[in-house]
Amino acid sequence: MRGVAWAASGDHHRAVKALERAILLAPENPRLHMALGHSLAHIPSQRRRAEAILLQSTTMSPFAVQPIVDLANIYLETGRTNEAREMLNRAVSLKPNNKLFRELQTSMSQLEKRGASHLFRRSFQKPVS
């Protein structure tokens, strides 16, 4: 799928166009919605739209971790640390053995205690497997 390939190469604008076309053909495919939300999250002017699509994809596929992590990242970038923490806690509950999520959870708690949660933004950018 070209949209996913373009996203992997960092060309999120092209990825969005390709994924939007793919969703027209398969509107019930949660992976397409997740990929679209992920690419939109990398385009600052599209954060609101990314949030809506990622929230929709968490409903379509409630045990998928990637849209939850993407939402946490959006919330961190926009200063919504409480919502970011909720998403990160949700990711940990879905994948309790994921060392990265646990480390991020600990780091976020420590930074919040110091009043420096803004330093935590963009700490987890890579897609989750």
Disulfide bonds with the S-S distance in Angstrom:
none
